[in-house]
């Protein structure tokens, strides 16, 4: 993929994600979790990490695309061709 096509594709992905999820659809979940943990430590003297959050999650808290990726890895099966870009654009 050349630079022009990559730039156009990236802009389409960001635009689609911004439209459907807003700012939180574009930031790193790891960074958000880290910042929240730092804030709760400063404000309340309590911090937490991913394992603590995961203990309180259920299947409905996981986006279906993430679940598909995890199942595919667990089962050792191949991803469908075009999986990432197609799903990221909402097609």
TORPA-4810 file (N, C-alpha, C, O; in nm, 3 decimals):
<nodes>
NODE_1_0.086_-0.118_0.000_0.000_0.000_0.000_0.090_0.123_0.000_0.183_0.133_0.080_X
NODE_2_0.063_0.215_-0.089_0.144_0.337_-0.092_0.097_0.435_0.015_-0.007_0.416_0.078_X
NODE_3_0.175_0.540_0.036_0.148_0.636_0.143_0.013_0.706_0.124_-0.061_0.724_0.220_X
NODE_4_-0.018_0.744_0.002_-0.145_0.813_-0.025_-0.264_0.724_0.010_-0.360_0.769_0.074_X
NODE_5_-0.258_0.598_-0.031_-0.367_0.503_-0.002_-0.375_0.475_0.147_-0.485_0.467_0.203_X
NODE_6_-0.260_0.459_0.212_-0.257_0.434_0.356_-0.317_0.552_0.432_-0.393_0.533_0.527_X
NODE_7_-0.283_0.673_0.391_-0.336_0.791_0.457_-0.488_0.798_0.441_-0.560_0.825_0.537_X
NODE_8_-0.536_0.774_0.319_-0.680_0.777_0.294_-0.752_0.670_0.377_-0.856_0.696_0.437_X
NODE_9_-0.695_0.549_0.380_-0.754_0.439_0.457_-0.758_0.473_0.606_-0.858_0.450_0.673_X
NODE_10_-0.648_0.528_0.657_-0.642_0.565_0.798_-0.747_0.671_0.830_-0.814_0.662_0.934_X
NODE_11_-0.762_0.769_0.744_-0.862_0.873_0.767_-1.004_0.816_0.767_-1.089_0.857_0.846_X
NODE_12_-1.030_0.720_0.679_-1.161_0.655_0.675_-1.187_0.578_0.804_-1.296_0.584_0.861_X
NODE_13_-1.086_0.506_0.851_-1.100_0.428_0.974_-1.126_0.518_1.094_-1.214_0.491_1.176_X
NODE_14_-1.049_0.627_1.104_-1.066_0.719_1.216_-1.202_0.786_1.209_-1.270_0.800_1.310_X
NODE_15_-1.242_0.828_1.091_-1.372_0.893_1.075_-1.486_0.799_1.114_-1.578_0.839_1.185_X
NODE_16_-1.479_0.674_1.068_-1.584_0.577_1.102_-1.586_0.551_1.252_-1.693_0.545_1.312_X
NODE_17_-1.470_0.536_1.312_-1.463_0.509_1.456_-1.513_0.630_1.535_-1.584_0.614_1.635_X
NODE_18_-1.476_0.751_1.492_-1.520_0.872_1.562_-1.671_0.884_1.557_-1.734_0.921_1.656_X
NODE_19_-1.730_0.852_1.442_-1.874_0.862_1.424_-1.949_0.764_1.513_-2.052_0.798_1.570_X
NODE_20_-1.897_0.642_1.526_-1.969_0.540_1.602_-1.935_0.538_1.750_-2.019_0.504_1.833_X
NODE_21_-1.811_0.575_1.786_-1.767_0.560_1.925_-1.720_0.689_1.990_-1.702_0.693_2.112_X
NODE_22_-1.700_0.794_1.912_-1.647_0.918_1.967_-1.502_0.902_2.010_-1.433_0.809_1.968_X
NODE_23_-1.458_0.993_2.093_-1.318_0.996_2.136_-1.272_0.865_2.199_-1.160_0.821_2.173_X
NODE_24_-1.356_0.803_2.280_-1.314_0.680_2.348_-1.291_0.564_2.252_-1.226_0.467_2.288_X
NODE_25_-1.343_0.573_2.131_-1.318_0.470_2.032_-1.181_0.482_1.968_-1.140_0.395_1.891_X
NODE_26_-1.110_0.590_1.998_-0.980_0.615_1.936_-0.863_0.611_2.033_-0.748_0.609_1.990_X
NODE_27_-0.890_0.611_2.161_-0.780_0.614_2.258_-0.744_0.473_2.303_-0.825_0.380_2.292_X
NODE_28_-0.625_0.458_2.352_-0.578_0.330_2.403_-0.650_0.295_2.533_-0.648_0.373_2.629_X
NODE_29_-0.713_0.178_2.535_-0.778_0.133_2.658_-0.679_0.119_2.772_-0.711_0.147_2.888_X
NODE_30_-0.558_0.075_2.739_-0.454_0.060_2.840_-0.418_0.195_2.902_-0.399_0.206_3.023_X
NODE_31_-0.409_0.298_2.818_-0.379_0.432_2.867_-0.492_0.486_2.954_-0.467_0.543_3.060_X
NODE_32_-0.616_0.467_2.910_-0.731_0.513_2.988_-0.734_0.445_3.124_-0.754_0.510_3.226_X
NODE_33_-0.714_0.315_3.126_-0.713_0.240_3.252_-0.602_0.290_3.343_-0.623_0.305_3.464_X
NODE_34_-0.485_0.315_3.289_-0.372_0.364_3.367_-0.402_0.502_3.427_-0.375_0.525_3.545_X
NODE_35_-0.458_0.591_3.347_-0.491_0.725_3.395_-0.601_0.721_3.501_-0.594_0.794_3.601_X
NODE_36_-0.702_0.635_3.481_-0.807_0.621_3.582_-0.751_0.567_3.714_-0.790_0.612_3.821_X
NODE_37_-0.660_0.472_3.703_-0.599_0.415_3.822_-0.517_0.520_3.897_-0.522_0.529_4.019_X
NODE_38_-0.442_0.601_3.821_-0.364_0.709_3.884_-0.456_0.808_3.953_-0.429_0.852_4.065_X
NODE_39_-0.566_0.843_3.887_-0.660_0.939_3.945_-0.723_0.885_4.073_-0.731_0.956_4.173_X
NODE_40_-0.769_0.758_4.070_-0.831_0.702_4.190_-0.729_0.689_4.303_-0.766_0.700_4.420_X
NODE_41_-0.602_0.665_4.270_-0.498_0.659_4.373_-0.481_0.796_4.438_-0.471_0.806_4.560_X
NODE_42_-0.476_0.901_4.357_-0.459_1.037_4.410_-0.581_1.083_4.489_-0.567_1.144_4.596_X
NODE_43_-0.699_1.055_4.437_-0.822_1.104_4.500_-0.869_1.019_4.618_-0.919_1.073_4.717_X
NODE_44_-0.853_0.888_4.608_-0.912_0.799_4.707_-0.813_0.703_4.773_-0.850_0.628_4.864_X
NODE_45_-0.687_0.706_4.728_-0.587_0.616_4.786_-0.605_0.472_4.743_-0.556_0.381_4.811_X
NODE_46_-0.673_0.449_4.632_-0.698_0.314_4.582_-0.661_0.310_4.433_-0.701_0.397_4.356_X
NODE_47_-0.585_0.209_4.395_-0.553_0.192_4.254_-0.600_0.054_4.210_-0.636_-0.030_4.292_X
NODE_48_-0.601_0.032_4.080_-0.646_-0.095_4.025_-0.580_-0.118_3.891_-0.521_-0.026_3.834_X
NODE_49_-0.589_-0.238_3.841_-0.533_-0.272_3.712_-0.631_-0.355_3.632_-0.745_-0.377_3.674_X
NODE_50_-0.585_-0.401_3.518_-0.671_-0.478_3.429_-0.729_-0.603_3.495_-0.847_-0.631_3.476_X
NODE_51_-0.650_-0.680_3.572_-0.708_-0.800_3.634_-0.828_-0.769_3.724_-0.925_-0.844_3.727_X
NODE_52_-0.821_-0.659_3.797_-0.933_-0.621_3.884_-1.057_-0.585_3.803_-1.168_-0.620_3.841_X
NODE_53_-1.039_-0.518_3.692_-1.151_-0.480_3.606_-1.213_-0.604_3.543_-1.335_-0.618_3.540_X
NODE_54_-1.129_-0.693_3.492_-1.176_-0.813_3.424_-1.260_-0.901_3.517_-1.354_-0.965_3.471_X
NODE_55_-1.226_-0.905_3.644_-1.303_-0.986_3.740_-1.450_-0.945_3.744_-1.536_-1.027_3.777_X
NODE_56_-1.479_-0.820_3.712_-1.616_-0.771_3.718_-1.683_-0.761_3.582_-1.795_-0.710_3.572_X
NODE_57_-1.618_-0.808_3.478_-1.675_-0.802_3.343_-1.756_-0.927_3.312_-1.734_-1.034_3.368_X
NODE_58_-1.851_-0.910_3.221_-1.926_-1.024_3.169_-1.910_-1.025_3.018_-1.852_-0.932_2.961_X
NODE_59_-1.961_-1.127_2.953_-1.948_-1.140_2.807_-2.009_-1.020_2.734_-1.961_-0.982_2.628_X
NODE_60_-2.113_-0.961_2.790_-2.176_-0.846_2.723_-2.091_-0.720_2.729_-2.118_-0.624_2.658_X
NODE_61_-1.988_-0.720_2.813_-1.898_-0.604_2.822_-1.789_-0.607_2.715_-1.716_-0.509_2.698_X
NODE_62_-1.777_-0.718_2.644_-1.672_-0.734_2.543_-1.733_-0.715_2.405_-1.830_-0.782_2.369_X
NODE_63_-1.676_-0.624_2.326_-1.724_-0.599_2.191_-1.719_-0.730_2.112_-1.624_-0.807_2.127_X
NODE_64_-1.819_-0.756_2.030_-1.828_-0.883_1.960_-1.706_-0.907_1.871_-1.667_-1.022_1.850_X
NODE_65_-1.646_-0.801_1.817_-1.527_-0.820_1.734_-1.409_-0.871_1.818_-1.332_-0.954_1.772_X
NODE_66_-1.396_-0.821_1.940_-1.290_-0.869_2.029_-1.315_-1.016_2.063_-1.222_-1.096_2.064_X
NODE_67_-1.439_-1.049_2.090_-1.474_-1.188_2.119_-1.442_-1.280_2.002_-1.392_-1.391_2.022_X
NODE_68_-1.469_-1.234_1.880_-1.438_-1.312_1.761_-1.288_-1.336_1.748_-1.245_-1.447_1.718_X
NODE_69_-1.210_-1.232_1.772_-1.064_-1.245_1.764_-1.015_-1.345_1.869_-0.934_-1.432_1.838_X
NODE_70_-1.064_-1.332_1.991_-1.021_-1.423_2.098_-1.060_-1.568_2.068_-0.980_-1.659_2.089_X
NODE_71_-1.183_-1.589_2.018_-1.226_-1.725_1.983_-1.142_-1.782_1.869_-1.104_-1.899_1.872_X
NODE_72_-1.112_-1.699_1.770_-1.032_-1.744_1.656_-0.893_-1.785_1.702_-0.841_-1.887_1.657_X
NODE_73_-0.833_-1.708_1.790_-0.701_-1.742_1.843_-0.709_-1.869_1.926_-0.626_-1.959_1.912_X
NODE_74_-0.808_-1.877_2.013_-0.824_-1.994_2.100_-0.844_-2.122_2.019_-0.789_-2.227_2.053_X
NODE_75_-0.922_-2.113_1.911_-0.950_-2.230_1.829_-0.840_-2.259_1.727_-0.838_-2.366_1.667_X
NODE_76_-0.749_-2.164_1.709_-0.641_-2.183_1.613_-0.687_-2.183_1.469_-0.625_-2.246_1.384_X
NODE_77_-0.797_-2.112_1.443_-0.849_-2.105_1.307_-0.804_-1.976_1.240_-0.759_-1.883_1.307_X
NODE_78_-0.817_-1.970_1.108_-0.774_-1.852_1.032_-0.882_-1.744_1.034_-1.001_-1.774_1.041_X
NODE_79_-0.838_-1.619_1.027_-0.931_-1.508_1.013_-0.982_-1.506_0.869_-0.910_-1.546_0.777_X
NODE_80_-1.104_-1.460_0.851_-1.156_-1.441_0.716_-1.073_-1.334_0.647_-1.027_-1.240_0.712_X
NODE_81_-1.053_-1.345_0.516_-0.978_-1.242_0.444_-1.056_-1.111_0.450_-1.178_-1.109_0.435_X
NODE_82_-0.985_-1.003_0.470_-1.048_-0.871_0.480_-1.112_-0.844_0.614_-1.180_-0.742_0.629_X
NODE_83_-1.092_-0.931_0.712_-1.157_-0.921_0.842_-1.138_-0.784_0.908_-1.237_-0.718_0.940_X
NODE_84_-1.014_-0.741_0.927_-0.986_-0.619_1.003_-1.043_-0.493_0.941_-1.120_-0.422_1.005_X
NODE_85_-1.007_-0.466_0.817_-1.051_-0.342_0.753_-1.202_-0.341_0.735_-1.266_-0.238_0.759_X
NODE_86_-1.258_-0.451_0.693_-1.402_-0.459_0.668_-1.479_-0.430_0.797_-1.573_-0.351_0.796_X
NODE_87_-1.440_-0.492_0.907_-1.512_-0.473_1.032_-1.485_-0.335_1.093_-1.573_-0.278_1.156_X
NODE_88_-1.364_-0.282_1.075_-1.333_-0.151_1.130_-1.412_-0.042_1.060_-1.445_0.060_1.120_X
NODE_89_-1.442_-0.062_0.932_-1.520_0.037_0.859_-1.669_0.016_0.878_-1.750_0.093_0.827_X
NODE_90_-1.706_-0.087_0.951_-1.846_-0.112_0.979_-1.920_-0.177_0.865_-2.043_-0.173_0.860_X
NODE_91_-1.847_-0.238_0.773_-1.912_-0.303_0.658_-1.961_-0.441_0.693_-2.018_-0.510_0.609_X
</nodes>
